[in-house]
């Protein structure tokens, strides 16, 4: 096990002690990737990583053991299709050394329900919760290596975004612009996470499905895109227009830029996530567009494109050093256009540092 994984395991055990947790059970997921650098084939065959204070090991289908062995030196408890997983699971639980009478266990909220029920049926006296205060807690606080990967990913995304706007020409479709962005990612060693290109009124749909709409004079353009490189994703939204800006574009853009700045200023260690949401929302509400801001202000970003912390009106999560999340207020005017400005920030040295180097100014094309 490399030094990073050893540190993560030690940190998890410290969190388990602090939260009176006897056992953490993780399925094939980004949690497993974080804790063990292993992303095994996922199907209906149960795969579990179990971690106690004294032991860590895998329940693993026998047909996957040899391949998985190349990525981890943790012990395996293999089971064959002809036998089923029950005996191997019982051996793994025994190896963890936990008291089976009434253990406090943490279950991976992203694993298959039948995997979770297999564990609960084997430990009927267990109290259980999800990973928020253990693995999730650790994942939301990025270390230096994660920061460096996220920064590099964001800077690459800047160039991809510029390539998308550079592709604009009369009659081009949203899908063709998205292809130009995807091709840029591929040429630079990244894989596309998502790419949403919105022309004109389509921008008023916060989760528009990129399609065959063609670009016309006077259209607003919204591009929300991200890719994965160095193991971590990027995510950014920028807006512009082709030819002349539609009526009201400049005013809405200015409001959103001020909302982003207000949220960034509010994002400090010890501040609840809800205060960041409120800072952005107050600017938009004061400008008369409160009902047109249709979603939360942001989401965490790490191994997953959406993870904790979530920047919502109801979140009492206190921001801490190393937390990474989006700030992405939007104003959506049905039938006209919609604008959203998105930055990914990290709480670093007591302030919210923007990962992107690309300005938020509107991109004028044509």
Residue pairs with C-beta under 8 A, 6 or more apart in sequence:
1 9
1 72
1 73
1 74
2 37
4 143
4 145
5 35
5 36
5 37
8 34
8 35
8 138
9 35
9 51
9 56
11 138
12 24
12 35
12 51
12 134
12 135
12 138
13 51
13 53
15 21
15 133
15 134
15 137
15 138
16 22
16 24
16 51
16 53
16 106
16 134
17 53
19 133
19 134
20 104
21 104
21 105
21 106
21 134
22 52
22 53
22 98
22 99
22 103
22 104
22 105
23 50
23 51
23 52
23 96
23 98
23 103
23 104
23 105
23 106
24 50
24 51
24 52
24 105
24 106
24 131
24 134
24 135
25 48
25 49
25 50
25 105
25 106
25 107
25 108
25 111
25 116
25 119
26 32
26 35
26 48
26 49
26 50
26 51
26 108
26 111
26 131
26 135
27 42
27 47
27 48
27 49
27 108
27 110
27 111
27 112
27 115
27 116
28 39
28 40
28 41
28 42
28 47
28 111
29 108
29 110
29 111
30 110
30 303
30 304
30 307
31 108
31 110
31 131
31 135
31 136
31 139
32 38
32 39
32 40
32 49
32 108
33 39
33 303
34 135
34 138
34 139
34 303
35 49
35 51
35 135
36 49
36 58
36 71
36 72
36 74
37 71
37 72
38 49
38 68
38 71
38 72
40 47
40 60
40 64
40 67
40 68
41 64
41 67
44 112
44 114
45 61
45 64
45 81
45 85
46 59
46 61
46 85
46 89
46 114
46 115
46 118
47 58
47 59
47 60
47 61
47 64
47 115
48 58
48 59
48 89
48 92
48 111
48 115
48 119
49 56
49 57
49 58
49 74
50 56
50 57
50 58
50 59
50 92
50 93
50 96
51 96
52 96
52 97
52 98
53 97
54 96
54 97
55 95
55 96
55 97
56 74
57 74
57 75
57 76
57 77
57 92
57 95
57 96
58 68
58 72
58 74
58 75
58 76
58 77
58 92
59 77
59 79
59 85
59 88
59 89
59 92
60 68
60 76
60 77
60 78
60 79
61 78
61 79
61 80
61 81
62 78
62 79
62 80
62 81
63 80
63 81
65 76
65 78
68 76
69 76
75 95
77 88
77 89
77 91
77 92
77 95
78 88
79 85
79 87
79 88
79 89
85 118
86 122
89 118
89 119
89 122
90 122
93 100
93 122
93 123
100 123
100 125
101 125
102 125
102 126
102 127
103 123
103 125
103 126
103 127
104 126
104 127
104 128
105 119
105 123
105 126
105 127
105 128
106 128
106 129
106 130
106 131
106 134
106 135
107 116
107 119
107 120
107 128
107 129
107 130
107 131
108 116
108 130
108 131
108 135
109 130
109 131
119 126
120 126
120 128
130 136
131 137
132 308
136 307
136 308
139 302
139 303
139 307
139 308
140 300
140 302
140 307
140 308
140 309
140 320
140 322
140 323
140 324
141 320
141 321
141 322
141 323
142 150
142 302
142 322
142 323
142 324
142 346
143 322
146 232
146 302
146 324
147 322
147 324
147 346
147 348
149 230
149 231
149 232
150 232
150 234
150 301
150 302
150 324
150 344
150 346
150 355
151 355
152 229
152 230
153 190
153 227
153 228
153 229
153 230
153 232
153 233
153 234
154 234
154 236
154 344
154 355
154 356
154 357
155 355
155 356
155 357
156 185
156 188
156 190
156 227
156 229
156 234
157 225
157 226
157 227
157 234
157 235
157 236
157 356
158 236
158 356
158 357
158 358
159 184
159 188
160 181
160 184
160 185
160 188
160 190
160 225
160 227
161 181
161 223
161 225
161 236
161 238
161 358
162 358
163 180
163 181
163 184
164 177
164 178
164 180
164 181
164 184
164 197
164 223
164 225
165 221
165 223
165 238
165 240
165 363
165 365
167 176
167 177
167 180
167 181
168 177
168 215
168 221
168 240
168 242
168 365
168 366
169 215
169 366
170 215
170 216
170 217
170 242
170 366
171 214
171 215
172 214
172 215
173 211
173 212
173 213
173 214
173 215
174 197
174 198
174 199
174 202
174 210
174 211
174 212
174 213
174 215
175 197
175 210
175 211
175 212
177 197
177 215
177 223
178 195
178 196
178 197
178 210
178 225
181 192
181 195
181 197
181 223
181 225
182 192
182 195
185 191
185 192
185 227
186 192
188 229
189 229
190 227
190 228
190 229
191 227
191 228
191 229
192 225
192 226
192 227
192 228
193 226
193 227
193 228
193 233
193 234
193 235
193 305
194 224
194 225
194 226
194 305
195 210
195 223
195 224
195 225
195 226
196 207
196 208
196 209
196 210
196 222
196 223
196 224
196 225
197 210
197 221
197 222
197 223
197 225
198 205
198 208
198 210
198 221
198 222
198 223
198 224
198 338
199 213
199 214
199 215
199 216
199 219
199 220
199 221
200 213
200 216
200 219
200 220
200 246
200 337
201 334
201 335
201 336
201 337
202 208
202 211
202 213
202 222
203 220
203 221
203 222
203 239
203 332
203 337
203 338
203 339
203 340
204 332
204 333
204 334
204 335
204 336
204 337
204 338
205 332
205 338
206 294
206 295
206 330
206 332
206 338
206 340
215 221
215 242
216 242
217 242
217 243
217 244
217 366
218 241
218 242
218 243
218 244
218 245
218 246
219 241
219 242
219 243
219 246
219 337
220 239
220 240
220 241
220 245
220 246
220 249
220 337
220 338
220 339
221 239
221 240
221 241
221 242
221 363
221 365
222 237
222 238
222 239
222 337
222 338
222 339
222 340
223 237
223 238
223 239
224 235
224 236
224 237
224 340
224 342
225 235
225 236
225 237
226 233
226 234
226 235
226 236
226 305
227 233
227 234
228 234
231 303
232 302
232 303
233 301
233 304
233 305
234 344
234 355
235 301
235 305
235 326
235 342
235 344
236 342
236 343
236 344
236 356
236 358
237 328
237 340
237 341
237 342
238 341
238 342
238 358
238 360
238 363
239 253
239 339
239 340
239 341
239 362
239 363
240 362
240 363
240 364
240 365
241 249
241 362
241 363
241 364
241 365
242 365
242 366
243 365
243 366
245 362
245 364
246 336
246 337
248 333
248 336
249 337
249 339
249 362
250 362
252 289
252 331
252 333
252 339
253 339
253 341
253 362
255 283
255 284
255 287
255 289
255 331
256 284
256 329
256 330
256 331
256 339
256 340
256 341
257 341
257 360
258 283
259 279
259 280
259 281
259 283
259 284
259 329
259 341
260 280
260 327
260 329
260 341
260 343
260 360
262 279
262 280
262 282
262 283
263 276
263 277
263 279
263 280
263 297
263 298
263 311
263 327
263 329
264 327
264 343
264 345
264 352
264 354
265 279
265 352
266 275
266 276
266 278
266 279
267 276
267 319
267 327
267 345
267 347
267 351
267 352
268 319
268 347
268 350
268 351
268 352
269 318
269 319
269 320
269 321
269 347
269 350
270 318
270 319
270 320
271 318
271 319
272 315
272 316
272 317
272 318
272 319
273 309
273 310
273 311
273 312
273 315
273 316
273 317
273 318
273 319
273 325
274 312
274 313
274 314
274 315
274 316
276 297
276 298
276 311
276 319
276 327
277 296
277 297
277 298
277 311
277 312
277 313
277 315
278 313
280 293
280 297
280 327
280 329
281 290
281 293
281 297
281 313
281 329
283 329
284 290
284 292
284 293
284 329
284 331
285 293
289 331
292 331
292 332
292 333
293 329
293 330
293 331
293 332
294 330
294 332
295 330
296 310
296 311
296 312
296 313
297 311
297 312
297 326
297 327
297 328
297 329
298 310
298 311
298 325
298 326
298 327
298 328
299 306
299 307
299 310
299 311
299 325
299 326
300 306
300 307
300 308
300 309
300 310
300 323
300 324
300 325
300 326
301 307
301 324
301 325
301 326
301 344
302 324
308 317
309 315
309 317
309 319
309 323
309 325
310 317
310 325
311 325
311 326
311 327
319 347
320 347
321 347
321 348
321 349
321 350
322 346
322 347
322 348
323 346
323 347
324 344
324 345
324 346
324 347
324 355
325 344
325 345
326 342
326 343
326 344
326 345
327 342
327 343
327 345
327 352
328 340
328 341
328 342
328 343
329 340
329 341
330 338
330 339
330 340
330 341
331 338
331 339
331 340
332 338
341 360
343 354
343 355
343 356
343 360
344 354
344 355
344 356
345 352
345 353
345 354
345 355
346 352
346 353
346 355
347 353
